[in-house]
Amino acid sequence: MPPVTTQQTVRPFVRRSRLLHGVTHAVGTRHGGVSPAPYATLNVGLSTPDSEANVLENRRLLLEACGAPGQVFSARLEHGRHVSVFRDGVDGTPATQEDFFRGDGVVSNSPGTSFLMTFADCVPLLFWDPYRRVIGLAHAGWRGTALRISEAMIETVQAEFGCRPSDILVSIGPSIGPCCYDVGPQVLENFAENGTYASVRPAGEKCMLDLWNTNRCQLASVGVRDEHIEMLNICTSCHVADYFSHRAEHGQTGRFGACIGLASKG
């Protein structure tokens, strides 16, 4: 069934990291897709009420703009710290034969394999080790950040691929920023219960959580160099014209995508 739309399809607008040259990657905006409001236009979230035909066409457009190589796997998000691993020469396809992987993080050294995650305020984290040629992608909402998904990603590539944290490059993408992300005491209690540092600042009676800096501190704590961490500092709530924001749009919104992949050998 073709996508249902009254809008002209245009090439998706994507943002690429200055740090992650040498690897195929992109973070999409909300522009360039086929979905109608309130999912206009490049909604890639299958969990939204948008039509599946629209979402699948938007995913195709985003991945084409990204230049994502080979087979593409998408995340079944859990808002936790589980990291899936895809190894070169090992079939990473789940037993269901669907093109999905479990968890909020994935790492791989497998050429011809790409990965896609969806966001609407949570933090996209893109990883690249140019020496071991290992990629990673993570979804860091407040729950995943409290569980230290950033640390889990670094620990996993160390254990599975022998990566050195000092070699790893990380781009912290658009998400809700400390300017807009006021949180209640239950969120901060969750950080405390997990023994996790939370970067916060008071704003009158509100407490603003800085997910960017919290993840940066987690990465630094496991040996990632500060100069190897790129923070785009783009707040999705402030820039709702360009990015979907669950909070700013009161849940009636789509999801933008982040993707990363390794080109096939030869």
N, C-alpha and C positions, 0 to 999 in steps of 0.2 A: 504494500500500500504506500503511495507516495506521501511525503510530508504535507500536512494541511497548513497552508499559509496564504496570506494575501500580500506578503511583503517580498521584495526583490532579494534574492540571495546574493550576498557580496562576500568577498574573501574575508575570513575572520581576522580581526586584529589581535596579534599575540605579542607578548613581551618576552624578550630573552635576556639572560643574565650576561653581564660583562665578564664575570669570572669563569663561566662554564663553557668557554670556547673549546672546541674539540669534541663536543658531544651534542647529539641531537636533543633539544629540549625546547619547551615553550610554556608560558602561562597565558591562558586565554583571558579575554575580557568578556563582556556581555554582548559585544558587537559582532555582526557578520553572520548570524544564523538565520533560522527560519521560524522560530517560535513566536507566537503572539504574546501580548501582555497577559499576565504579569511576568511572563518568562522571557520577555523580549531581550535579545533575540537568540543568543548563542547559549541556550540552556543545555548542559550535557548531563543533567541529573536524572537518572532513571527512577529515583525515589519521589520525584515531584509529580503533581497531577497533570503535567504537560503530556501530550500524546507521545507514545513510544516512537512513532514514526518520525516526529519532529526531533526528538532527542537523538535517535540513531543517525539522522542526517546531520545534526549539529556535531556529533562526535566525528563523523566522517570528515566534515569540513575542518574541524580543529586539528585532527590528526594529519590531514593533508597539508594544512598550513604549517604545522610543526615539522613535517617531513619525517614523521615517526616511521622507523624501519620495521619490517617484518611483522610478526604476530604481536597483537596488542592485548595485554591483560589489564583488566580493571579491578579496582578494590571493592571488597565487601567490608565496609568500614565498621569498626567495633568501638571506637573511641577509647582505645587501650594502648598497649605498648608491644603487641605482637608484631614481629617482623618476618615476612616471608622471604625465602631465599630461592633464587633461580641460578643454577650453575651451568657453565658452559659444558656442553656434551651430555647434560642430564635433562630429560624431559620434565619440564616444570608444570605441565598441564595437570590441573586437578583431576581427581578420579571421575568427576562428573562430566569431564571433557568440555565444560564451559570455560570461557576465557576470563576467568575471575581468579583472584587470590584473596586469601583471608588476611585481615588485619589492617592496621594504620601505617604500616611501613613495608617497603619491599627493597631488596638489594639484589644486584645481578652482575655477573660478568659474561652473560650469554649474548653473543652477537645475534642480530636479527630479532631481538626481543625488545618490546616497548611497554611502558606502563602508564596508566591513566588514573588520576584521582580527581575527585570533585570537591568544591569548596564554596562556602558562602559566609565567610567571617573567620573560619578556622585558618591556621597558618600552613601554607604550602612550604615544604622544605625539600630542596633539590640538592643532591649530593653527587660529586664526581671526583674520583681518584684517577688522575691522568697517568700515573705510573703503573698501577695494577689494572687499569681500565675497568673499574667497577663503578656502577651507577647506583643511585638510591633515590627514593621518593617517599616522603612521609606526610601525614596529615596530623597536625598538632592543634587540636582544640584545647580548651582549658583542661579537660579530663586527661587527654593524652599528654599534655604538657606537665600536669601534676604527676603523672606516672613516668615522666622523663623519657618520652619517645625519642628525643634527640640523642640521649645517651645510649639508648637501646640500639639505635641505628649504627653508631660508631662501634659499639661493642660487637655487634653482629658482623660488620665487615672486617674487623680485626680477627675475630674467631674463624670466620668462614674463608676469607681470602687473604689473610695476612697483611691487610692494609695498615699503614701507619697514620694515626690521627693527624700528624703534622703535614701530611701530603694531601689531605682531603679538603676539597673546596665545597662550600655550602652557600646556597642562595636562599634567603628568607623572604618569601614572596608576599604579595598583598593579602592583608587580613584586617580584621577589626583592630584598630590601634588604641593606645593608652589614652588618646584624646576622647574616645567614645565608649570604652569598655569598662563601665562601672559594674562591680560584682558585689554580691552579698557575702555575709560572713560564712555561709556554708561552703562557698567556693574556696575561700582562704583556709577554712578548716580542713578541707580535702587536701590541699597542698601540705599543711602541717602534719596531717596524719600519715602522709607518704614521705615525710622528711624532705620535702622539696622546697627549695628557695623560690619565692614568688616576688617578682619585681613589681612593686605597687607604689602608688603615690596618692596622697590625700587630695581631694578636691571638694572642699566644704564638708558636707556630711557624707560624701561619696568616697569610695575607694576604687581607684582606677588600676586595672591590671594590664601590665605591659607584656604581652605574649612574645613580642619580638625579642626584647632584652632578656626575658626569662629563658627562652630557647638559646639565645646567644651565650648566656652564662653557662647553661648546661653543656653546650658544645665545647666551650673553653675549659670546663672542668675535666673533660676527658681528652684534652690535648689538641683540639683544633685551634690553629693559629688565628688570632684576631684578624689579621690581614687576609685570611682565607675565608672570612665570613662576610657575605654581602647582605645588607639589610636594605630592602627597597623602601621601607617606611611609607608605604601606601595604605591608607586606611580605607577599607571597603565601605564602611559606614559613611565616611566623609565623601567618598567618590562613588556613590551609588549610581551615578549616570554611566559609569564605566565597569563596575563590578557588582555582582549580586551580593546583597547583605541581608542575612536572615533577621538581624536585629532591626536595622533601619526600615526594612520592608515588612516587619511584623510577621515574618514566616511565609508571606505570600510572594515567593520569589523563586528563581532558578538556581543553578549551580554553574560556576565557571570551572574550567578544567586546567590541570597541570599535567604535562606529559614529559617523559624522558625515555631515551632508548639508545641502544648501541647498533651501529650499522653492521650488516653481515660481513663476514670475512671474505676478502677477495673482492 
